[in-house]
């Protein structure tokens, strides 16, 4: 499955991605995303009292622009 940025964007509502979706978008393995989270190297959301990771598409896109 190929994730295209235009497919992920929805007007006026934040789009939250799962680990696998972010990994595919960044062309890395999901394990790499977990390592980046553990090292606080990527912006992410974790609901209180949960171990579920979510990534705001706009934050990830901005983060990638800042990195380059």
C-alpha positions as CSV (number, residue, x, y, z in Angstrom):
1,X,0.0,0.0,0.0
2,X,1.4,3.4,-1.0
3,X,0.4,6.4,1.1
4,X,0.2,9.6,-0.9
5,X,0.1,12.9,1.1
6,X,-2.9,14.2,-1.0
7,X,-4.8,11.0,0.0
8,X,-4.3,11.8,3.7
9,X,-5.3,15.4,3.8
10,X,-8.9,16.3,4.7
11,X,-10.1,19.8,5.0
12,X,-10.7,21.4,8.4
13,X,-9.9,18.3,10.5
14,X,-6.7,17.0,11.8
15,X,-5.6,13.7,10.3
16,X,-4.0,11.3,12.7
17,X,-1.8,8.5,11.4
18,X,-0.9,5.2,12.9
19,X,2.7,3.9,13.2
20,X,2.5,1.9,10.0
21,X,1.2,4.8,8.0
22,X,3.9,7.2,9.3
23,X,6.5,4.6,8.5
24,X,5.3,4.2,5.0
25,X,5.1,7.9,4.5
26,X,8.7,8.4,5.7
27,X,9.9,5.2,3.9
28,X,11.2,3.6,7.0
29,X,10.3,0.5,9.0
30,X,7.7,0.7,11.8
31,X,10.5,-0.3,14.3
32,X,12.3,2.9,13.3
33,X,9.3,5.0,14.2
34,X,9.1,3.3,17.6
35,X,12.8,4.1,18.1
36,X,12.3,7.7,17.1
37,X,9.5,8.1,19.5
38,X,11.5,6.6,22.3
39,X,14.3,9.0,21.5
40,X,11.8,11.9,21.2
41,X,13.0,12.6,17.7
42,X,9.5,12.7,16.0
43,X,6.3,14.6,17.0
44,X,3.6,12.3,18.3
45,X,0.5,12.1,20.4
46,X,-0.2,9.6,23.1
47,X,-3.7,9.8,24.8
48,X,-3.5,9.9,28.6
49,X,-3.5,6.5,30.2
50,X,-2.9,4.8,26.9
51,X,0.0,3.3,25.0
52,X,-1.5,4.1,21.6
53,X,0.7,6.3,19.4
54,X,-0.8,8.7,16.9
55,X,0.9,11.2,14.6
56,X,-0.7,14.4,13.4
57,X,-0.2,14.6,9.6
58,X,0.4,18.3,9.6
59,X,2.9,18.1,12.4
60,X,4.8,15.3,10.6
61,X,4.8,17.3,7.3
62,X,6.1,20.4,9.1
63,X,8.7,18.3,10.9
64,X,10.0,16.9,7.6
65,X,10.2,20.4,6.1
66,X,12.2,21.6,9.1
67,X,14.6,18.6,8.9
68,X,15.5,19.3,5.3
